[in-house]
Amino acid sequence: MMTILKINRWPWFLVFLLAGGTVTVFAFVSINLFSQSMASVEFLRKFGREAILHGVFWQWLELVVWGLLSLSCWFLFKICEHELVDRYTAWTTK
């Protein structure tokens, strides 16, 4: 199981595909996160205390989870990017 997590042993095209997949998920989640948070702020601003009674805090918790997913996708993309840059640098210095 631990050898799967060592991306420095993966072929370059799999690292590239993983980076592309994570940046795509990051983009979709970030756009969704932004639109949901703006809708929540508008709902809270418009209805105030009534919005709190209807579960705005539950919605806030969902936004936190989406934010953590977005952050983890960005972090995984940066790991893949660093690995590909290191491989390219090693290849050019041979």
Secondary structure, 3 states (H helix, E strand, C coil): CHHHHCHHHCCHHHHHHHHHHHHHHHHHHHHHHHHHHHHHHHHHHHHCHHHHHCCHHHHHHHHHHHHHHHHHHHHHHHHHHHHHHHHHHHHHCC
